[in-house]
């Protein structure tokens, strides 16, 4: 196998669903879309989206010497479901250990393999915590297309996966396959969004998005959205749950993403009576820690009004 195939094979061995490689460069097509989205204020309080604008469009400015972008997908579709149908709904991605740690550890293993087995290189792993347009690079690497809900969708795997990338200073063979858009005339995600956050095909106004309001929003939740959250307490999977491509989703095999044993058993009353000690026990390593106990209580109070 050549270097390109050896890297992709190692990625699969590490548990990634898929891996693709693209040449680092300027994201011309994304420039106007990003500018327009920011100009409309659709980023809400996510001011970091407006910073480092040029670095978002050109990873060579983010990591010196970058020649190739290696994109990976990591499945998080759960084996289990919350048992109480009346319980507040937690987004599937937050069931287990915070994906930033799990994905970055695997990416650093892949980087070490490249350095040791492919050739000496300088590289850096990125997982949704730096100005990198993950989905754009995944598209360039042939891993899927951007759906009308703005999620990356894979023909083989649906969309319940995390995206990460390595920026490396090696010039590698690229995956030139561009996956065509398979959304067709389907509007299920648009129709299903209870807050109408998908304001147009391929455009999401974060300010109306349940995930934004329950995670990113630092102050009070927008009162005009009261009664529209469908019991979502942290994040929201509605647009993914209705997507026909997610009929292909299969349970992950990553132990770190398995939920705390008590989490799936919580009743609606258990959630409402949760104290800080239980919160710490259930979510000690979870992405839910981002919103803190006070934020989760805010969210529970808000959905309790519906």
C-alpha positions in Angstrom: 0.0 0.0 0.0 1.1 3.6 -0.6 1.3 6.2 2.2 -2.3 7.4 1.5 -3.8 4.0 1.9 -1.7 3.1 5.0 -2.9 6.2 6.8 -6.6 5.4 6.0 -6.2 1.8 7.0 -4.6 2.9 10.3 -7.5 5.3 10.9 -10.0 2.5 10.6 -7.9 0.3 13.0 -8.1 3.2 15.5 -11.9 3.0 15.3 -12.7 5.8 12.9 -15.6 5.3 10.5 -13.8 6.8 7.6 -10.8 8.9 6.7 -10.1 11.2 3.8 -7.2 13.4 2.7 -7.3 16.8 0.9 -4.7 19.3 -0.1 -4.5 22.3 2.3 -5.5 25.6 0.6 -7.9 28.5 0.7 -11.7 27.7 1.0 -12.9 30.1 -1.6 -16.5 28.7 -1.8 -17.0 29.0 2.0 -15.8 32.7 2.2 -19.0 34.3 1.1 -21.3 31.9 2.9 -19.5 32.5 6.2 -19.4 36.3 5.6 -23.2 36.4 4.9 -24.1 34.2 7.9 -22.1 36.4 10.2 -23.4 39.6 8.7 -27.0 38.4 9.5 -25.9 37.8 13.1 -26.9 34.1 12.9 -24.0 33.1 15.1 -25.7 34.7 18.1 -23.4 35.0 21.1 -20.8 32.8 19.5 -18.5 35.7 18.9 -15.5 33.3 18.4 -17.1 32.4 15.0 -16.3 36.0 13.8 -12.7 35.9 15.0 -9.7 34.5 13.1 -11.8 34.7 9.9 -8.8 34.1 7.6 -7.6 31.2 9.6 -11.0 29.6 9.3 -10.6 29.8 5.5 -7.0 28.8 5.2 -5.5 26.2 7.6 -2.0 27.0 6.5 -2.3 30.2 8.6 -3.4 28.1 11.6 -0.5 25.6 11.5 2.7 26.6 9.8 3.8 24.4 6.9 0.5 22.6 6.5 0.2 20.8 3.2 -2.4 18.2 3.8 -5.7 18.0 5.8 -6.5 14.5 7.1 -10.2 14.3 8.0 -11.8 11.6 10.1 -15.3 10.5 11.3 -16.0 8.9 14.6 -19.3 7.2 15.3 -21.3 8.1 18.4 -24.7 6.5 17.6 -25.7 4.9 20.9 -26.7 1.3 21.7 -29.1 2.5 24.5 -32.0 4.9 24.8 -33.5 6.8 27.7 -36.0 4.5 29.4 -38.6 7.0 30.4 -40.4 8.4 27.4 -41.4 11.4 29.5 -37.9 12.3 30.6 -36.1 15.4 29.4 -34.1 14.4 26.2 -30.3 14.5 26.2 -28.6 14.7 22.8 -27.0 11.4 21.9 -23.6 12.9 21.5 -23.4 13.8 25.2 -24.2 10.3 26.6 -20.6 9.4 27.4 -17.2 11.0 27.7 -16.6 14.4 26.1 -15.8 13.7 22.5 -13.0 16.3 22.4 -10.8 14.1 24.6 -11.7 10.8 22.9 -11.3 12.1 19.4 -8.1 14.1 20.0 -6.5 11.1 21.7 -7.2 8.9 18.6 -6.0 11.7 16.2 -2.7 12.0 18.2 -2.3 8.2 17.8 -2.8 8.6 14.1 -0.3 11.4 14.0 2.3 9.4 15.9 1.8 6.5 13.4 2.3 8.9 10.5 5.5 10.3 12.0 6.9 6.9 12.9 5.8 4.8 9.9 5.1 7.2 7.0 7.7 9.9 7.4 8.9 12.6 9.9 6.3 15.3 10.0 4.9 18.2 12.0 1.2 18.0 12.6 -1.6 19.1 14.9 -4.9 17.6 15.8 -8.1 19.6 15.8 -11.5 18.7 17.3 -14.1 21.4 17.1 -12.1 23.8 19.4 -10.2 25.9 16.9 -11.0 28.0 13.8 -11.2 25.0 11.4 -14.2 24.5 9.1 -14.5 20.8 9.8 -17.4 20.0 7.5 -15.8 21.9 4.6 -12.6 19.8 4.8 -14.6 16.6 5.2 -16.4 17.4 2.0 -13.2 18.1 0.2 -11.9 14.8 1.5 -14.8 12.9 0.0 -16.4 11.9 3.2 -19.9 13.3 2.5 -22.0 16.3 1.6 -23.6 19.1 3.5 -27.3 18.4 4.1 -30.1 20.9 4.3 -29.7 20.9 8.1 -26.0 21.9 7.6 -24.7 18.6 9.0 -22.3 16.5 7.1 -24.0 13.4 5.7 -22.3 10.2 4.6 -23.9 7.8 2.1 -22.5 4.9 4.1 -22.9 6.2 7.7 -25.6 8.9 7.9 -24.6 11.8 10.2 -24.3 10.6 13.8 -20.6 11.1 14.0 -17.9 13.5 15.1 -15.5 15.2 12.7 -11.8 15.8 13.4 -8.7 16.5 11.4 -4.9 16.5 11.4 -3.1 19.3 9.7 0.3 17.9 8.6 3.3 19.3 6.7 3.5 16.2 4.4 2.3 16.4 0.8 0.0 13.4 0.5 -2.1 11.9 -2.3 -5.6 13.3 -2.0 -9.1 11.9 -2.2 -10.4 13.8 -5.2 -13.9 12.1 -4.9 -16.6 14.7 -4.3 -19.8 13.2 -3.0 -22.8 14.6 -4.8 -25.7 16.1 -2.8 -28.2 13.4 -2.1 -30.8 15.4 -0.3 -33.0 15.8 -3.4 -36.4 17.3 -2.7 -36.5 16.0 0.9 -37.3 18.6 3.5 -37.8 16.4 6.5 -35.2 18.2 8.6 -36.6 21.6 7.8 -40.2 20.5 8.5 -39.3 18.8 11.8 -37.4 21.5 13.4 -39.7 22.8 16.1 -38.1 26.2 16.4 -37.8 26.7 12.6 -34.0 27.2 13.0 -33.4 26.0 9.5 -34.4 29.3 7.9 -33.6 28.1 4.4 -32.1 24.9 2.9 -28.4 24.8 4.1 -28.8 27.8 6.4 -29.3 27.5 10.2 -29.9 30.5 12.4 -28.1 29.5 15.6 -30.2 31.9 17.6 -33.3 29.7 17.0 -31.5 26.4 17.3 -32.3 24.3 20.4 -28.6 23.1 20.7 -27.4 26.7 20.7 -30.0 27.8 23.3 -29.3 25.0 25.6 -25.5 24.9 25.3 -24.0 28.1 23.9 -26.5 30.7 25.2 -25.1 32.0 28.5 -28.0 34.2 29.7 -31.7 33.5 29.7 -33.2 31.3 26.9 -35.1 33.2 24.3 -38.6 33.5 25.7 -40.2 33.5 22.2 -39.1 29.9 21.9 -41.0 28.8 25.0 -43.0 25.6 24.5 -41.0 24.6 21.4 -38.2 22.6 22.8 -39.9 19.1 22.7 -38.3 18.3 26.1 -34.7 18.8 24.8 -32.6 19.7 27.8 -29.1 19.6 26.3 -28.6 19.7 22.5 -31.1 18.4 19.9 -31.1 15.6 17.5 -34.5 16.2 15.8 -33.2 17.1 12.4 -30.9 14.1 12.4 -33.5 11.7 13.8 -35.8 12.4 10.9 -33.1 12.2 8.2 -33.6 9.1 6.0 -29.9 8.7 5.7 -29.7 7.9 9.4 -31.5 4.7 8.9 -28.0 3.5 8.1 -26.7 4.4 11.5 -25.3 1.5 13.5 -24.3 1.6 17.2 -20.8 2.7 18.0 -18.1 0.4 19.5 -16.4 3.1 21.5 -16.6 2.2 25.3 -15.8 5.9 26.2 -19.2 6.9 24.6 -21.2 4.5 26.7 -23.4 6.4 29.2 -23.2 6.2 33.0 -25.4 3.3 34.0 -27.8 5.5 35.9 -28.2 8.1 33.2 -30.6 6.1 30.9 -32.7 5.2 33.9 -33.5 8.7 35.0 -37.2 9.5 35.2 -38.7 12.9 34.5 -39.0 13.4 38.3 -35.3 12.3 38.8 -34.2 15.0 36.3 -36.3 17.7 38.0 -34.9 16.7 41.5 -31.3 16.4 40.4 -28.9 17.9 42.8 -25.3 19.0 42.2 -23.8 15.7 43.5 -25.8 13.6 41.1 -25.0 16.0 38.3 -21.3 15.7 39.1 -21.6 11.9 39.2 -23.4 11.5 35.9 -21.6 14.1 33.8 -18.1 14.3 35.3 -16.5 13.5 32.0 -19.4 14.6 29.7 -19.8 17.5 27.4 -22.8 18.4 29.6 -20.2 20.0 32.0 -20.0 22.9 29.5 -23.4 24.1 30.6 -22.6 23.5 34.3 -25.2 22.5 36.9 -26.8 26.0 36.8 -27.2 25.9 33.1 -28.8 22.5 33.1 -31.2 23.7 35.8 -32.0 26.7 33.6 -32.8 24.4 30.7 -35.0 22.1 32.8 -36.9 25.0 34.1 -37.5 26.3 30.6 -38.7 23.1 29.1 -40.9 22.6 32.2 -43.0 25.6 31.1 -44.1 23.8 27.9 
